[in-house]
């Protein structure tokens, strides 16, 4: 195998795709039963079981999608970051009425998601190529602002959290684009500690501390949920700072819902499995 600077695949079983964008290598790797997307580091950007690409393999994707407990009928969804498309495919499979707008900065990523990760062609999925922060800035300033029931933010580059995305101005635009009952899930990492802390402070400020956060088991990621209204996350009105924070639950938020309620959700077992 030819090796390139930045390649993570010295010991990989099979490299099925390698390309470059903006100075970073993009690799799709088959490792046993798994297919993985990497941006030149060992960080897993996307992952599927080749035998069953509908399964949510990475813990952070399942954790992010627990936000659906708080928004069970998302009519319009905005995704900042498409990657391999595993979360987009989950929404297409389990929520046949939802319309998805996705913003992806890497031009070839939608094609890679379809070719290697099983993302279907769908009239309900519209992908825009560009910077997510620019997309939100433009959308939030339209005469008629598009509004979304669910917003998923998962924008990472080779070094971790994309700095232009995880900024106060970005999250201000996120709030402007949410419906009154809308909720947002954000994938954060402590790899860039300053960006991580700035993101937490900005979201707490802009969403009046109507947030929940938790760490997926075995992960360095932190998933943060935010809502325009505290009751959308089953928070008590006027709750004290920090008293409703979730540090670790398996599965997350199971204490807030009865087992009978969860059994009525056909998609829940895919979120809590593994």
DOPAVO-269758 format. One line per field, with one value per residue (C-alpha): x, y, z; residue in three letters. Coordinates in Angstrom, 3 decimals. Last residue first. Example, Ala and Ser with C-alpha at 12.3 -4.5 7.8 and 13.67 -1.06 7.14 Angstrom:
2
c1: 13.670 / 12.300
c2: -1.060 / -4.500
c3: 7.140 / 7.800
torgu: ser / ala
***
This chain:
274
c1: -24.823 / -28.502 / -30.080 / -30.604 / -31.731 / -34.195 / -35.722 / -36.773 / -40.092 / -41.192 / -44.142 / -41.728 / -40.298 / -43.647 / -44.091 / -40.618 / -41.630 / -39.731 / -37.516 / -35.264 / -34.380 / -32.742 / -29.564 / -29.491 / -27.441 / -27.148 / -24.076 / -23.529 / -27.021 / -27.443 / -30.740 / -29.350 / -26.649 / -28.052 / -31.219 / -34.512 / -36.827 / -39.260 / -38.490 / -36.715 / -38.569 / -36.360 / -39.168 / -40.195 / -37.066 / -38.211 / -35.881 / -34.146 / -30.605 / -29.029 / -25.301 / -23.458 / -19.951 / -17.324 / -14.375 / -16.171 / -16.409 / -19.985 / -21.511 / -20.949 / -23.951 / -25.448 / -28.835 / -29.748 / -32.259 / -29.445 / -31.059 / -30.620 / -28.235 / -26.217 / -25.972 / -25.141 / -22.372 / -20.823 / -20.758 / -19.258 / -16.577 / -15.635 / -15.254 / -13.379 / -10.882 / -10.563 / -9.892 / -9.886 / -12.693 / -15.207 / -18.711 / -21.552 / -24.538 / -28.222 / -30.848 / -34.520 / -37.470 / -40.674 / -40.655 / -39.214 / -35.441 / -33.754 / -33.033 / -31.529 / -29.056 / -28.164 / -27.148 / -25.236 / -23.120 / -22.453 / -21.249 / -18.706 / -18.523 / -18.826 / -15.833 / -13.628 / -14.352 / -14.274 / -11.497 / -8.104 / -9.014 / -12.271 / -15.461 / -18.986 / -21.738 / -24.589 / -28.103 / -31.070 / -34.634 / -37.981 / -36.589 / -37.541 / -36.674 / -36.522 / -38.779 / -37.051 / -33.779 / -31.224 / -31.162 / -30.637 / -27.492 / -25.791 / -26.902 / -25.331 / -22.161 / -21.714 / -22.289 / -19.545 / -20.471 / -22.115 / -25.892 / -27.542 / -31.312 / -32.814 / -36.562 / -36.256 / -34.107 / -30.969 / -29.949 / -26.945 / -25.364 / -21.971 / -19.570 / -21.233 / -23.920 / -21.777 / -18.857 / -21.118 / -22.362 / -18.748 / -17.291 / -17.733 / -16.412 / -18.239 / -21.493 / -24.844 / -27.878 / -31.539 / -33.886 / -37.634 / -39.480 / -42.616 / -41.012 / -39.394 / -37.696 / -35.730 / -35.046 / -34.006 / -31.638 / -30.198 / -29.417 / -27.758 / -25.518 / -24.682 / -20.980 / -20.154 / -23.227 / -22.190 / -24.642 / -27.958 / -31.273 / -34.520 / -38.065 / -41.157 / -39.619 / -42.299 / -40.813 / -38.954 / -37.913 / -37.233 / -35.738 / -32.830 / -31.739 / -30.331 / -27.153 / -26.436 / -26.868 / -24.483 / -22.019 / -21.892 / -20.649 / -22.326 / -25.792 / -27.150 / -28.593 / -25.413 / -26.144 / -23.548 / -21.057 / -21.473 / -21.151 / -18.760 / -18.363 / -15.789 / -13.676 / -10.696 / -7.508 / -6.233 / -6.103 / -9.746 / -11.211 / -14.389 / -14.872 / -16.375 / -16.684 / -16.936 / -13.142 / -11.571 / -12.686 / -11.298 / -12.629 / -9.952 / -9.994 / -6.571 / -6.310 / -4.856 / -8.146 / -9.515 / -7.597 / -8.615 / -8.430 / -11.032 / -11.347 / -8.396 / -8.273 / -7.059 / -5.751 / -2.318 / -0.646 / -4.064 / -4.007 / -2.606 / -1.351 / 1.626 / 0.917 / 1.395 / 1.240 / 0.000
c2: -1.810 / -0.721 / 2.434 / 4.412 / 1.454 / 0.402 / 3.882 / 3.874 / 2.083 / 4.553 / 3.070 / 1.067 / 4.320 / 5.322 / 1.943 / 2.177 / 5.503 / 8.615 / 11.033 / 8.412 / 7.062 / 10.395 / 8.881 / 5.091 / 4.646 / 7.896 / 10.047 / 13.694 / 15.115 / 18.729 / 19.642 / 21.378 / 23.187 / 26.683 / 26.773 / 25.926 / 28.845 / 26.689 / 23.007 / 21.271 / 18.720 / 19.494 / 21.333 / 22.726 / 24.908 / 26.737 / 27.709 / 24.376 / 23.086 / 19.639 / 19.179 / 15.986 / 15.805 / 13.812 / 12.077 / 8.756 / 5.499 / 6.132 / 9.142 / 12.313 / 14.341 / 17.788 / 19.352 / 22.906 / 25.647 / 27.826 / 30.977 / 29.592 / 32.310 / 32.398 / 28.642 / 28.145 / 30.764 / 29.467 / 25.858 / 26.860 / 29.015 / 26.134 / 23.704 / 26.209 / 26.740 / 23.013 / 21.971 / 18.185 / 18.545 / 17.574 / 18.815 / 17.285 / 19.625 / 18.686 / 21.391 / 21.602 / 23.431 / 24.225 / 27.910 / 26.965 / 27.075 / 29.321 / 32.235 / 29.881 / 28.521 / 32.073 / 32.902 / 29.612 / 30.694 / 34.162 / 32.586 / 30.310 / 26.548 / 26.678 / 28.867 / 26.822 / 23.435 / 20.967 / 18.397 / 18.684 / 16.700 / 18.617 / 18.391 / 19.721 / 17.819 / 20.240 / 18.755 / 21.154 / 19.981 / 21.722 / 24.100 / 27.597 / 29.303 / 33.098 / 35.032 / 38.332 / 36.417 / 37.271 / 33.970 / 32.074 / 34.034 / 33.635 / 29.995 / 29.123 / 31.094 / 29.228 / 25.893 / 26.535 / 25.331 / 22.607 / 22.388 / 18.981 / 18.527 / 15.344 / 14.694 / 14.085 / 11.126 / 9.446 / 6.953 / 7.189 / 3.724 / 4.499 / 3.977 / 5.333 / 7.533 / 9.056 / 9.437 / 11.310 / 13.620 / 14.158 / 15.298 / 19.022 / 19.022 / 21.836 / 19.990 / 21.613 / 19.378 / 20.308 / 17.490 / 17.176 / 14.967 / 12.993 / 9.554 / 9.763 / 6.404 / 5.694 / 9.281 / 10.205 / 7.250 / 8.034 / 11.590 / 10.274 / 7.902 / 10.435 / 9.670 / 13.250 / 15.473 / 18.495 / 21.133 / 19.285 / 21.131 / 19.226 / 20.146 / 18.206 / 16.753 / 14.669 / 13.311 / 16.395 / 15.719 / 12.006 / 12.861 / 14.504 / 10.917 / 11.257 / 12.907 / 9.967 / 7.430 / 9.421 / 9.835 / 6.107 / 5.278 / 2.222 / 3.447 / 0.492 / 1.242 / 0.065 / -3.596 / -5.968 / -3.144 / -2.089 / 1.666 / 4.354 / 8.103 / 10.707 / 8.232 / 10.097 / 8.186 / 11.069 / 11.845 / 12.831 / 9.401 / 7.610 / 4.033 / 0.807 / -1.944 / -5.725 / -6.146 / -2.725 / -1.189 / 2.316 / 5.466 / 8.137 / 11.907 / 13.560 / 17.181 / 20.135 / 21.722 / 18.440 / 15.293 / 11.822 / 8.209 / 5.505 / 1.774 / 1.472 / -2.100 / -3.889 / -0.802 / -0.980 / 1.956 / 3.542 / 6.780 / 8.791 / 12.267 / 12.078 / 9.390 / 5.647 / 3.503 / 0.000
c3: 21.465 / 21.397 / 22.907 / 19.697 / 17.584 / 20.308 / 20.288 / 16.616 / 17.144 / 19.861 / 21.776 / 23.934 / 25.268 / 26.757 / 28.418 / 29.926 / 31.488 / 30.501 / 32.427 / 34.025 / 30.594 / 29.894 / 28.446 / 28.124 / 30.193 / 32.124 / 32.649 / 33.559 / 33.122 / 34.150 / 35.796 / 38.869 / 36.920 / 37.128 / 39.200 / 37.525 / 36.729 / 34.808 / 35.494 / 32.637 / 30.557 / 27.551 / 25.727 / 29.123 / 29.142 / 25.987 / 23.132 / 23.505 / 23.984 / 24.025 / 24.577 / 23.775 / 25.216 / 23.374 / 25.015 / 24.663 / 26.615 / 27.667 / 25.936 / 27.984 / 29.040 / 28.640 / 29.130 / 28.249 / 28.965 / 30.348 / 28.913 / 25.386 / 24.239 / 27.448 / 28.006 / 24.320 / 24.392 / 27.615 / 26.402 / 23.053 / 24.663 / 26.935 / 24.039 / 21.864 / 24.691 / 25.382 / 21.806 / 22.225 / 24.764 / 22.110 / 21.403 / 19.384 / 19.479 / 19.678 / 19.116 / 20.018 / 18.497 / 20.365 / 19.393 / 16.002 / 15.618 / 13.045 / 15.375 / 17.946 / 15.424 / 14.355 / 17.919 / 17.982 / 15.016 / 16.424 / 19.682 / 17.981 / 17.384 / 13.610 / 12.750 / 15.131 / 13.534 / 16.426 / 16.022 / 14.334 / 11.219 / 10.830 / 12.834 / 12.329 / 14.124 / 14.810 / 14.644 / 14.523 / 15.031 / 14.587 / 11.979 / 10.885 / 7.603 / 8.069 / 5.714 / 4.943 / 5.153 / 7.817 / 9.694 / 6.420 / 5.480 / 8.862 / 9.035 / 5.682 / 6.437 / 9.737 / 8.004 / 5.460 / 2.007 / -0.037 / 0.393 / 0.726 / 0.334 / 1.753 / 1.376 / -2.388 / -1.464 / -2.776 / -0.138 / 2.192 / 2.041 / 3.563 / 0.644 / -2.488 / -0.942 / 1.803 / -0.615 / -3.043 / -0.288 / 0.884 / -2.444 / -1.819 / 1.774 / 3.637 / 4.298 / 5.056 / 5.402 / 4.942 / 5.909 / 5.369 / 7.842 / 7.028 / 6.752 / 10.191 / 10.833 / 7.652 / 6.572 / 10.109 / 10.368 / 6.937 / 7.992 / 11.158 / 9.188 / 6.473 / 6.131 / 7.039 / 6.858 / 8.928 / 10.073 / 9.911 / 9.700 / 10.254 / 9.271 / 10.326 / 13.453 / 15.127 / 18.347 / 19.534 / 23.144 / 22.782 / 19.402 / 21.256 / 21.975 / 18.464 / 19.697 / 21.983 / 19.209 / 17.033 / 19.932 / 20.578 / 17.062 / 15.525 / 14.544 / 12.562 / 9.124 / 7.392 / 8.209 / 6.762 / 6.280 / 9.884 / 9.683 / 10.928 / 10.517 / 11.597 / 13.553 / 14.980 / 14.141 / 12.045 / 8.309 / 8.013 / 8.693 / 7.537 / 8.680 / 7.323 / 9.900 / 9.655 / 9.629 / 9.065 / 5.786 / 5.391 / 3.739 / 3.773 / 3.393 / 3.504 / 4.530 / 2.627 / 1.598 / 0.258 / -0.512 / -1.656 / -0.526 / -1.001 / -0.342 / 2.013 / 3.294 / 6.396 / 8.114 / 9.712 / 7.978 / 7.426 / 9.376 / 6.456 / 7.324 / 5.018 / 2.409 / 2.362 / -0.775 / 0.000
torgu: unk / unk / unk / unk / unk / unk / unk / unk / unk / unk / unk / unk / unk / unk / unk / unk / unk / unk / unk / unk / unk / unk / unk / unk / unk / unk / unk / unk / unk / unk / unk / unk / unk / unk / unk / unk / unk / unk / unk / unk / unk / unk / unk / unk / unk / unk / unk / unk / unk / unk / unk / unk / unk / unk / unk / unk / unk / unk / unk / unk / unk / unk / unk / unk / unk / unk / unk / unk / unk / unk / unk / unk / unk / unk / unk / unk / unk / unk / unk / unk / unk / unk / unk / unk / unk / unk / unk / unk / unk / unk / unk / unk / unk / unk / unk / unk / unk / unk / unk / unk / unk / unk / unk / unk / unk / unk / unk / unk / unk / unk / unk / unk / unk / unk / unk / unk / unk / unk / unk / unk / unk / unk / unk / unk / unk / unk / unk / unk / unk / unk / unk / unk / unk / unk / unk / unk / unk / unk / unk / unk / unk / unk / unk / unk / unk / unk / unk / unk / unk / unk / unk / unk / unk / unk / unk / unk / unk / unk / unk / unk / unk / unk / unk / unk / unk / unk / unk / unk / unk / unk / unk / unk / unk / unk / unk / unk / unk / unk / unk / unk / unk / unk / unk / unk / unk / unk / unk / unk / unk / unk / unk / unk / unk / unk / unk / unk / unk / unk / unk / unk / unk / unk / unk / unk / unk / unk / unk / unk / unk / unk / unk / unk / unk / unk / unk / unk / unk / unk / unk / unk / unk / unk / unk / unk / unk / unk / unk / unk / unk / unk / unk / unk / unk / unk / unk / unk / unk / unk / unk / unk / unk / unk / unk / unk / unk / unk / unk / unk / unk / unk / unk / unk / unk / unk / unk / unk / unk / unk / unk / unk / unk / unk / unk / unk / unk / unk / unk / unk / unk / unk / unk / unk / unk / unk
***
